[in-house]
Structures are given as C-alpha cells and as structure tokens.
Amino acid sequence: MSASFETPLPLTLTLHGVRLEPLGLHHAPALRAAAEDGALWQLRVTSVPEPHEVDAYIHKAIAQRPTRLAFAVVDAASGALMGTTSYHDIVPAIGRLEIGYTWYGKRHQRTHVNTTCKLLLMTHAFETLGAALVGLRTDNFNHASQAAIERLGAKKDGVLRHHAVRRDGTVRDTVMYSITAGEWPEVKAHLRDKLARHGVR
C-alpha cells in the first residue's frame, strides 16, 4: 500500500446543505423514489437501477467494500435522499481511487448538488486519505456527463474501447478522466468559485 494513502472507511461528510452518508438498505425506499424521479433507468448510458432492482443495487455496493464505498446523497435540512455516489476502484498500493456510480433524481440535476459532492469527495480523498490521483469515467455517448466532468477541471486520459456492457446489451467505450494531487489545489479553487458564483457559500 502507498505509504501515505489510507483506505477510505464508511463516514459522513457535509457541506453546503448536502450530506454524504454510507449507503445502506434503509435508504432503499428513498433511493427507489429518486430513480423514479425522471425514470432514470430508461437512459441507456447510465447505470441507474430499475425500481425493483434497488435492494440488489445496494447489496452489491456494500459487498464491494473495500474496493468501493457507496454514499447516499441527502439534503441535510430535510433528510430527503437526492441520489447516490461512490468511491470505487480503490487501489491502495498506488493511492488511486475513482468517483462514480453517481446519479441524482431529476429535480436535483443541474443544481449545486453534484459540484458540492465532488468537492466533498475530492477534498477528503486528497487531503485526508492522501490520494495521488482521483479518476472519473463515463460512457462515450453520455455527452452530458463528459461535459460535467470536464467542468470540474478533470483532464481526459483517453478512451477504453469495447470496455463494458450497457443495460441494453450493447458494449460501450469508456471515457477516462483524472485529477492528480498536484492539480488539486487549482481544481479546488475552481470548484469553490463555481459554487460561490451560484450563490452557494
């Protein structure tokens, strides 16, 4: 394991009214409702579970520890669940992890929620865990996700061709992005400025 990297353990992170807490089976009804907000599972370029698959989705996320740590994204004021996100493909030996399995109910998309979650997770990864690199990935046809990742300040590493099976049985190319520890201070300042410009302080 990298001498300076700590494997992430279940924890709760809070910022700007958004709380990330370890995803558990007690979140299943609210996560199901979030998926139904916009019928998100019908989008072929995402991995959002169908309503009847939510329990299995959570079971799988928990079973993937310690290489994945899944969070429920919660409105800190109301307690309403807005979506989910994860640390995944955690490789302690080289201080690398990725942020993904991220989706939000339609009403919470294009708000400050995603930027806040990324700021929380990357701050913890780089400044507490000692990560050398944080990766992000998305479907080659998920242009909205690619644009969102690029707005965060991540650099495009390349495309893994014929990489993963979509829900409809087709095989996707995966677009890979990353942010290094050296790039983090500038990215952090960018994310804070982005939130401030949208009135979130």
N, C-alpha and C positions, 0 to 999 in steps of 0.2 A: 504494500500500500504506500502511496505517496506520503512522505514524512509529515507533510503539513495539512493533509486532507482528512477531514472527519466524515465518515459515512452519515448521511442525514437520518435522523431518528424522528418519529412522529412528534410534531409540535404544532403550536398555534401561532400565527403571525397576523398582525392587524395594522392597517394603515388607511387613512382617508375613508373611514367608514366601511372598509372591506375586511372581512376576517377569513383567513385560511385555516381550516381545522382538519384533522385527519378524517378522511372519508371512511364512513362505517355503514353497516346495514341499517342503522336507524335513520340514515339520510335517504333511504330508497324511495319513500313516497314523494318527497320533495324533489329528488333528482328526476323521478319519472315525470313530474309536472313540468320541470324545466325543459326536458326533452320534448314534451308535448307542446310547449310554447314555440310555435313555428314549425312543428312536425319535423324536427331537425334530422331525424334518422332517414328521411327521404332524400337527403342530399348525398349523392354517391361519393363525394370527395371528402367526407368526414367519417369519423368512427363513432358517432353518437348512437347509443343503443336504442333499439325499439323499446317501447314501454314495458313489454313482457320480459325483456332481457336485462332490465336494470339490476335486479338482485344478482344475477350471474356476473354482470359487469363489475359490481362492487366486490363480490367474492374473488374474482380474478385479480383485481387490483390489489387486494390485501394479500393474496397468495404470492404475488410477485415481489414482495419485500424479501431481501433488502435492495434489489436492483430497481425497484420502483416505489415511490412514496406518493400516494394519491391524496389530494385535498378536496374538500367541499369548499366552494366559494360562497360565502354567506354575507348578507347585509348585516353589518354589526348592530345597527339600530333596531331593525325589525326582526332579525333572526331568519329572514327569508333566504332560502337557498337560491343562488343565481346561476350556478354551474359547477364545473369541476376542472381541475388542472393537476398536473403531476410533475415530480422529478422522475426521470426514468433513464434507462440505460446508464445506470450509475457504475462507474469504473474506478474504484478507489485507488488502484495501483498507479493510475496516471492523473488522478484529480479531475476526472471528467464526468459530467452528467449532462442530461438534456432536460428541457422543459417542454412538455407536450401533453397529449391526451386532453387538450384544452377545448372546452366549449361552454357556451352560455345560452340561457334562454333568450329568445329573440328580443325581448324587451330590454335586455341588458347589453345587447350588442351595440357597438358604436357609442359607448359611453366611456367614462374614465375607468371602468372596472378592469379591463384587460391590461391597460398600462399600469395600473396600481398593482395588479397581481404580478406582473413581470418585474416591477421594481422591488416588490417584497421578496420574490423568489431569488432574483439575481443578487440582491444585497446580501441575503442570507448565504447564498452559495459562495460568493466571492469573499465576503468579509467575515463570516463565521466559520464556514466549512473549509475555506481555503482552496476553493476550486481553481484549477488552472484554466479551464475552459468550460463554457456553457454552450451547448448545442441546441438547435431547434430544427425541426423538419416539417415538411408538408407535402401534400400531393401536388404533382406537376400541373394539374388542372385547377387547383384551388388558388386562383389568382388573388382573391381577397386575402387569404391567409398569407401568401407570399408578400403582398404589399404591406400587411400589418407587421410582419416580421422585419421587413426592411425599414419600416418607420421607426422601429425600436433602435435601429443602429447596428443590427447584426450584419455580418459580411457573408455573402454567398460563397460556399465552399465548392459546390458543384452539384451534379445530378447523379443519383444511383439509378441506373436504368433497370427496368424489369425487376423491381425490388420487393413489392408487397401486393397481396391480393386485396382488392376492394370488395365491399359487401355484395356487389353485383357479379362477382366472379372474374372481372377483368383485372389485369395486372398493371399496377401503377408504376411510374417513375417517381422517385422521391427527391425533392429538392432539399439540400442540406445547407444550414447556416450555422454560424457560431460567433461567439464573443469571447475574447481572451481576457485574462486577468489584467493585462496591460491596457486593454481598450476600455475596461470597465469604468474608470473614473469619468471619462468623456461621455460614455453611454448613460451613466447615472445622472450626470448633469443635464443631459438631453431629456431624459425621462421626467426629471423634476420640472424642467422648464415647460415641457409639453403639458404636464398636469396643471401647472400654475397658469398657463395661457388659457386653460379651460376652466379656470376659477376654482381649482382643487388645490388646497394648501394644507 
